[in-house]
């Protein structure tokens, strides 16, 4: 049933006839009469008793009147919900990432997004490394992903955010014996605490030191890793922002050559939801502010 026919039917009921209903709808009387006959023909019923001067609803007409008003009310509610999402006064955006970026840059991006759109929910989904992020996007489990952009993501649209510097966080006793910055070659002799189960972390350590034999603690919990470093059990490689904000009383050293990785958003091609588009705009503004 066409929605406009339902609207026309309710207008005729409310105005008690074709003439006034046609005037309220800004259509001609013949057009409205034809629309009502079309509706009756499609439903196979007579909706109005036309024997008197005023149109009266038949029993079938009264039944349709109840249903029609419910339909129009449901449509208006749906329109209001869509408008609310488009105006970002409600809705949700799903973002998938993995442990390497669960603090930097996710926390800053979500904070900035929530400052501008406090009534939109952000759902952050954990994935198993870059392949997990790409898989979640392909399956439609999330609209956006935060990922190391050096990973092959050619089938997706990407938004670079920045090059994230990775540093060494060391107990002061270890740092005293090392130059500043620390040559990458020297990292091979430093006892490390890393999560080798994290594919991204494991690949990074392999790139840095080759065979990760000097990983003395393989720890899946970032908080425990940081506590172990602060208590002198070893060093860890992590983003500078995370090291500076989360670890206390330790030395933070750059490496030479500097170790960085490109971080950004990825999303499937095509238009995203209004909330996802707003999140992308936040990321682009962050990249502009940081000079990327």
Beta strands, then each sheet from edge to edge (+ up, - down):
strand 1: 48-49
strand 2: 56-57
strand 3: 92-97
strand 4: 121-126
strand 5: 144-148
strand 6: 157-170
strand 7: 182-183
strand 8: 192-194
strand 9: 215-218
strand 10: 236-239
strand 11: 251-253
strand 12: 255-256
strand 13: 259-267
sheet 1: 1+ 2-
sheet 2: 4+ 3+ 5+ 13- 6+ 10-
sheet 3: 4+ 3+ 5+ 13- 6+ 11-
sheet 4: 7+ 12+
sheet 5: 8+ 9+
end
